[in-house]
Amino acid sequence: MDISKNLSLIRHRLAQACDRAGRRPDSVTLMAVTKGQPPEAVDEAARLGVNLFGENKVQEAKAKTPLCSGQLRWHMIGHLQSNKCRDAVGLFSMIQSVDSLALAEELSKRAGQAGKHLQVLLEVNAVGESSKFGYAPDQLLADLPRINALPSLEIQGLMTVPPWSPMAETLRPVFRQLRELKHRGEDILGAPLPCLSMGMSGDFEVAIEEGSTLIRIGTALFGPRAKPLRPD
Ligand SMILES: *Cc1c(COP(=O)(O)O)cnc(C)c1O
């Protein structure tokens, strides 16, 4: 795997998508998703200028982050159980996968105990897939004021993992829906939600055209992941 070459291509495609949408390339942050990848891959991406990394399991992040060089920024992007919140608060500067009021309350409690303010995104299950975690849009809007009132959390925006599709173009309405939901959230809060985390290896250009500010890229950067030993 030539991570350097892959990264150049991704940055080029990112810039072109921004150009098509009349946006500045620096309005989109590139996250390297390192689940299933070794610390050496993280170090290589960091050396090439990537400064944001994502993991989807607390255990894997806990094992990996101490083996990586330098001060890196990590976000949690996978489903979080309440008994892992304390560890998560120590490992991550942002939790992108808040999907219930109960989880938000637990995170706020744990962040408070650690003397931290924790940035969060609310994860949206935009098309109601039963196999996926995430808020239904209506429930998200209903819970928003209460999450916003929690003392140690700062809501930064929304995140989604759309259904898998071989044709990214078919996901455009999903990304658009998320952008519109963000606007409705901003109206409710009376404050801006700066972050819209959407777009992965197969669909990030469409996501950028529809307003993504943070794309989460795994396989297009690092190649295929090692299979986990057992599913969980
Ligand atoms: C694995 C993962 C990604 C990266 O997916 P790729 O298709 O490999 O780019 C992005 N977001 C989440 C939440 C993931 O779990």
The ligand as a Tripos MOL2 file, in Angstrom:
@<TRIPOS>MOLECULE
LIG
   15    15     1     0     0
SMALL
NO_CHARGES

@<TRIPOS>ATOM
      1 C1        -14.8920    2.1940    8.9120 C.3       1 LIG1
      2 C2        -15.5780    3.4950    8.9880 C.ar      1 LIG1
      3 C3        -15.2770    4.5270    8.0770 C.ar      1 LIG1
      4 C4        -14.2830    4.3770    6.9400 C.3       1 LIG1
      5 O1        -14.8130    3.5510    5.9390 O.3       1 LIG1
      6 P1        -14.0420    3.3540    4.5520 P.3       1 LIG1
      7 O2        -15.1180    2.9210    3.6270 O.co2     1 LIG1
      8 O3        -13.0050    2.3230    4.7780 O.co2     1 LIG1
      9 O4        -13.4690    4.6590    4.1650 O.co2     1 LIG1
     10 C5        -15.9260    5.7360    8.2380 C.ar      1 LIG1
     11 N1        -16.8310    5.9250    9.2220 N.ar      1 LIG1
     12 C6        -17.1430    4.9720   10.1160 C.ar      1 LIG1
     13 C7        -18.1360    5.2630   11.1850 C.3       1 LIG1
     14 C8        -16.5330    3.7260   10.0230 C.ar      1 LIG1
     15 O5        -16.8660    2.7680   10.9170 O.3       1 LIG1
@<TRIPOS>BOND
     1     1     2 1
     2     2     3 ar
     3     2    14 ar
     4     3     4 1
     5     3    10 ar
     6     4     5 1
     7     5     6 1
     8     6     7 2
     9     6     8 1
    10     6     9 1
    11    10    11 ar
    12    11    12 ar
    13    12    13 1
    14    12    14 ar
    15    14    15 1
@<TRIPOS>SUBSTRUCTURE
     1 LIG1         1 GROUP 0 **** ****
